[in-house]
Structure formats: structure tokens, C-alpha cells
Amino acid sequence: MKKIIFSKHALERARERGIPEEWAAEVINHAEETINVKFGRKASFRKFGRSYVVVIYEQGIDKIVVVTMLKVDRERLKRYGFSRV
């Protein structure tokens, strides 16, 4: 399992949005869907209760860097390009 580290931006956004850091690993390791997004990054989502959590990250050889985390609704997931909603 690769080590997951957080950018300063990701930690700030997670705190602002009430997303526990532990959820990032859950989303990355047990995603309902993962897609490729800008700048060679990946986006994964998973449902927690009534919320969908999206994690945007960069996957390296020995680590994963979480860039940001968001709470979204089904419509926003579709706009981002997820199809398994």
C-alpha cells in the first residue's frame, strides 16, 4: 500500500468542508469510481452517508499526494465526469 500524504491545500479544504482525513484513504482504496482529470491527476469518489466525497490526487511511484477533497451531490459528480452515480 502506498503512503498517502496531504498537500497543505487539501488539509485546509478538508477542515473547511468537515471531511475527516481518514476518508481520503477510504475513497482512494475503495472508490466507487476513479477517473483521470487535468494535469495527470486522478479523481475518485465514494459515498459516506448522504454525502459524496471526491478526492483529487497525484499518484507517484511510492506515494499518493492528495491535492484536494470535496463534498458534492450527484449532479456535480456527473458534471465532473463520473458515470457510476
Secondary structure, DSSP 4 states (H G I P E B T S, - for coil): --EEEE-HHHHHHHHHHT--THHHHHHHHT-SEEEE-GGG-EEEEEEETTEEEEEEEEE-SSEEEEEEEEEE-HHHHHHHT----
